[in-house]
């Protein structure tokens, strides 16, 4: 994917700062509530990017103050139920935490719109492994590799240097839910004899291993998900698996030796809010309800962050400058004008 040149120089020249917007700067904007809008500061890139975009629009376009409480998923979703958090920009509907389910059942939180409906998880190889890459002089290495059923005959292609004779599958770090699921899949697909179940120590180590393989033009077999900068920067081919079946998938999380496996679901990711906040800020709720992106779009922005060493706030400014046709559809014309003026 081509990443456009950084706009850092322009931003510096304009003297922009990602901070609370004052009422004078907001001109005729008047916030509906007399306190900062509190966002869940989920500790991963896509959520931080969405926070930055939404906060900029709310501050510049609606004249509100905003803040974010950083933390992990469960405490922040619990906080949304208690009213400590107003907005959660990523609720993974198909794998939502029990803390959110309980708060939703109690009427304390609700999902108001779809952020993106094409989140992806799966087992991947670099596309050049199958199709080659003429520009890089890479010939196809496994042109017939299409599905997980084909992996045993290609174990030597993905050879594990630490266990000669077996291929290496890059799993999630131990303790992640996906690590348990992927381990179950290896067993159910009959791959334990031909592949090692390699668990990097951290998510960053997993990303680094995938990036290294792509940069070197080498084969690699790995689990990953999107939207992420990895999916934005590198062209990966998702291997075919049996169609998603919820009952089979749930057993992958619990059974020690599952005999059946299934593809990951394509998840819908929604925007969630505290219901008291929803009642008190209908204009902001209208904006957040219309907030809509896509896996590819967010992966592109995260790749921009990675390539240019930018923060989520910088990526938000870049997005707002480069994608006016997207975000202007989320807000009334007057709000769009104020946001654009701030840019």
Helices and strands as residue ranges (DSSP letters): H 8-14, E 37-42, H 45-62, E 66-71, H 73-82, E 87-92, G 93-95, H 98-105, E 109-126, H 127-131, G 134-136, G 148-154, E 159-160, E 163-171, H 177-188, E 195-199, H 203-216, E 221-226, H 229-233, E 236-238, H 246-254, E 267-274, H 275-280, H 282-290, H 295-308, H 312-322, H 324-327, G 328-330, H 333-342
